[in-house]
């Protein structure tokens, strides 16, 4: 497993057997994606132009938020999840940046160094393959392999947000969205102390109301008795849309594979794609190449507030 660079000097992680983890920030131009964008997001040249113009006007009249009004790619990041309705995209942008400005949350000042331990511990991972619907897959380890003394829950959320942030810059991910797979194997009672209701509410509000990416499904695996206690803390804060997108699979990987094709999953998740478990240190190296993007995004928004 090695960090390499392609002919355009873009980094990728070579996992062997033609499997690689890479990011792609270029606009999609293939017929299938363009048709999907039109059908699901109302994305046509006319709609894009009109929505960008209206969103710019809304932002120009808002003197409190600092964002790059002239950056089409940045604005599309918020327009696509809201199907090119400018006012809805504007509300999403405000919600996100207000959440980012909260002193008691973890969206501000994202850096690779800040999430290094979570990546090295492999409790938060970006899988190399998209699923059969073109969705990114983020894997979260919340079971026995999660050492809370090394990665407390707030830092866990920070790392998950950092991965979501970088993939949300990919046009294909803006179109197709992402799915989570969360593993609770051998979760311990002692881990329940990580989940204060206040912070759980913040993290779920972020995911459901503020994140600029389409969360299409949340697959929970190996969810046993301790999970049931944890879920009681989360359940009051889960809205209708997410409640319809959460799937409980227990230890039945065949049930998971009815939703996620085995060819998209690694063998350690009983899939058929053969590659080793991701080396967290290599993932750190990979993301360090995108610190400039994190720095740019960190500079936008509102001033800090309580």
Secondary structure in CASP SS format (residue, H / E / C, confidence):
PFRMAT SS
TARGET T0000
AUTHOR 0000-0000-0000
METHOD secondary structure of the structure
MODEL  1
X C 1.00
X E 1.00
X E 1.00
X E 1.00
X E 1.00
X C 1.00
X C 1.00
X C 1.00
X C 1.00
X C 1.00
X E 1.00
X E 1.00
X E 1.00
X E 1.00
X E 1.00
X E 1.00
X C 1.00
X C 1.00
X E 1.00
X E 1.00
X E 1.00
X E 1.00
X C 1.00
X C 1.00
X C 1.00
X C 1.00
X C 1.00
X C 1.00
X C 1.00
X C 1.00
X H 1.00
X H 1.00
X H 1.00
X H 1.00
X H 1.00
X H 1.00
X H 1.00
X H 1.00
X H 1.00
X H 1.00
X H 1.00
X C 1.00
X C 1.00
X C 1.00
X H 1.00
X H 1.00
X H 1.00
X H 1.00
X H 1.00
X H 1.00
X H 1.00
X H 1.00
X H 1.00
X H 1.00
X H 1.00
X H 1.00
X H 1.00
X H 1.00
X H 1.00
X H 1.00
X C 1.00
X C 1.00
X C 1.00
X C 1.00
X C 1.00
X E 1.00
X C 1.00
X C 1.00
X C 1.00
X C 1.00
X C 1.00
X H 1.00
X H 1.00
X H 1.00
X H 1.00
X H 1.00
X H 1.00
X H 1.00
X H 1.00
X H 1.00
X H 1.00
X H 1.00
X C 1.00
X C 1.00
X C 1.00
X H 1.00
X H 1.00
X H 1.00
X H 1.00
X H 1.00
X H 1.00
X H 1.00
X H 1.00
X H 1.00
X H 1.00
X H 1.00
X H 1.00
X H 1.00
X H 1.00
X H 1.00
X C 1.00
X E 1.00
X C 1.00
X C 1.00
X C 1.00
X C 1.00
X C 1.00
X C 1.00
X C 1.00
X C 1.00
X C 1.00
X C 1.00
X H 1.00
X H 1.00
X H 1.00
X H 1.00
X H 1.00
X H 1.00
X H 1.00
X H 1.00
X C 1.00
X C 1.00
X C 1.00
X E 1.00
X E 1.00
X E 1.00
X C 1.00
X C 1.00
X C 1.00
X C 1.00
X C 1.00
X C 1.00
X C 1.00
X C 1.00
X C 1.00
X E 1.00
X E 1.00
X E 1.00
X E 1.00
X E 1.00
X E 1.00
X C 1.00
X C 1.00
X C 1.00
X C 1.00
X C 1.00
X C 1.00
X C 1.00
X C 1.00
X C 1.00
X C 1.00
X C 1.00
X H 1.00
X H 1.00
X H 1.00
X H 1.00
X H 1.00
X H 1.00
X H 1.00
X H 1.00
X H 1.00
X H 1.00
X H 1.00
X H 1.00
X H 1.00
X H 1.00
X H 1.00
X C 1.00
X C 1.00
X C 1.00
X H 1.00
X H 1.00
X H 1.00
X H 1.00
X H 1.00
X H 1.00
X C 1.00
X E 1.00
X E 1.00
X E 1.00
X E 1.00
X E 1.00
X E 1.00
X C 1.00
X C 1.00
X C 1.00
X C 1.00
X C 1.00
X H 1.00
X H 1.00
X H 1.00
X H 1.00
X H 1.00
X H 1.00
X C 1.00
X C 1.00
X H 1.00
X H 1.00
X H 1.00
X H 1.00
X H 1.00
X H 1.00
X H 1.00
X H 1.00
X H 1.00
X H 1.00
X H 1.00
X H 1.00
X H 1.00
X H 1.00
X C 1.00
X C 1.00
X C 1.00
X C 1.00
X E 1.00
X E 1.00
X E 1.00
X E 1.00
X E 1.00
X E 1.00
X E 1.00
X C 1.00
X C 1.00
X C 1.00
X H 1.00
X H 1.00
X H 1.00
X H 1.00
X H 1.00
X H 1.00
X H 1.00
X H 1.00
X H 1.00
X H 1.00
X H 1.00
X C 1.00
X C 1.00
X C 1.00
X C 1.00
X H 1.00
X H 1.00
X H 1.00
X H 1.00
X C 1.00
X C 1.00
X E 1.00
X E 1.00
X E 1.00
X E 1.00
X E 1.00
X C 1.00
X C 1.00
X H 1.00
X H 1.00
X H 1.00
X H 1.00
X C 1.00
X C 1.00
X C 1.00
X C 1.00
X C 1.00
X H 1.00
X H 1.00
X H 1.00
X C 1.00
X E 1.00
X H 1.00
X H 1.00
X H 1.00
X C 1.00
X C 1.00
X C 1.00
X E 1.00
X C 1.00
X C 1.00
X C 1.00
X C 1.00
X C 1.00
X C 1.00
X H 1.00
X H 1.00
X H 1.00
X H 1.00
X H 1.00
X H 1.00
X H 1.00
X H 1.00
X H 1.00
X C 1.00
X C 1.00
X H 1.00
X H 1.00
X H 1.00
X H 1.00
X H 1.00
X H 1.00
X H 1.00
X H 1.00
X C 1.00
X C 1.00
X E 1.00
X C 1.00
X C 1.00
X C 1.00
X E 1.00
X C 1.00
END
